[in-house]
Amino acid sequence: MALLLDACSTLISLIFLGIVGLVAGVAIPGLFMSAAAPWLDWILPLRKK
């Protein structure tokens, strides 16, 4: 029974860490890029055809 409890707690921890990793890998850089977008447009303007 203890082995089953250990397996369940490990699975819950891995799911939680996966969610935290997804937020850290996608959402946080997205916030920084939206803040840096006006500066990037000023530094590297689009080419005029």
VEXDREN-976489 format. One record per residue (C-alpha): residue in three letters; x, y, z; residue number from 1. Coordinates in steps of 0.1 Angstrom, whole numbers, plus 5000, padded with zeros to 4 digits. Layout:
// VEXDREN-976489
+--------+------+------+------+-----+
: residu :    x :    y :    z : num :
+--------+------+------+------+-----+
:    ALA :    X :    Y :    Z : NUM :
...
+--------+------+------+------+-----+
This chain:
// VEXDREN-976489
+--------+------+------+------+-----+
: residu :    x :    y :    z : num :
+--------+------+------+------+-----+
:    MET : 5000 : 5000 : 5000 :   1 :
:    ALA : 5029 : 5024 : 5007 :   2 :
:    LEU : 5043 : 5017 : 4972 :   3 :
:    LEU : 5009 : 5028 : 4957 :   4 :
:    LEU : 5009 : 5060 : 4978 :   5 :
:    ASP : 5044 : 5068 : 4968 :   6 :
:    ALA : 5036 : 5063 : 4931 :   7 :
:    CYS : 5005 : 5085 : 4934 :   8 :
:    SER : 5024 : 5113 : 4951 :   9 :
:    THR : 5052 : 5111 : 4925 :  10 :
:    LEU : 5027 : 5113 : 4897 :  11 :
:    ILE : 5010 : 5143 : 4913 :  12 :
:    SER : 5043 : 5160 : 4918 :  13 :
:    LEU : 5053 : 5154 : 4881 :  14 :
:    ILE : 5021 : 5168 : 4869 :  15 :
:    PHE : 5025 : 5199 : 4891 :  16 :
:    LEU : 5061 : 5204 : 4879 :  17 :
:    GLY : 5050 : 5200 : 4843 :  18 :
:    ILE : 5024 : 5228 : 4847 :  19 :
:    VAL : 5050 : 5250 : 4864 :  20 :
:    GLY : 5075 : 5243 : 4836 :  21 :
:    LEU : 5049 : 5252 : 4810 :  22 :
:    VAL : 5042 : 5285 : 4826 :  23 :
:    ALA : 5079 : 5293 : 4831 :  24 :
:    GLY : 5087 : 5283 : 4795 :  25 :
:    VAL : 5059 : 5299 : 4777 :  26 :
:    ALA : 5040 : 5326 : 4796 :  27 :
:    ILE : 5069 : 5344 : 4813 :  28 :
:    PRO : 5089 : 5349 : 4782 :  29 :
:    GLY : 5058 : 5360 : 4764 :  30 :
:    LEU : 5052 : 5388 : 4790 :  31 :
:    PHE : 5088 : 5400 : 4785 :  32 :
:    MET : 5085 : 5400 : 4747 :  33 :
:    SER : 5053 : 5420 : 4748 :  34 :
:    ALA : 5071 : 5446 : 4770 :  35 :
:    ALA : 5101 : 5445 : 4747 :  36 :
:    ALA : 5082 : 5447 : 4714 :  37 :
:    PRO : 5082 : 5485 : 4710 :  38 :
:    TRP : 5120 : 5486 : 4716 :  39 :
:    LEU : 5126 : 5459 : 4691 :  40 :
:    ASP : 5105 : 5478 : 4665 :  41 :
:    TRP : 5126 : 5509 : 4671 :  42 :
:    ILE : 5159 : 5490 : 4669 :  43 :
:    LEU : 5150 : 5467 : 4639 :  44 :
:    PRO : 5123 : 5485 : 4619 :  45 :
:    LEU : 5105 : 5466 : 4591 :  46 :
:    ARG : 5119 : 5470 : 4556 :  47 :
:    LYS : 5099 : 5492 : 4533 :  48 :
:    LYS : 5093 : 5478 : 4498 :  49 :
+--------+------+------+------+-----+
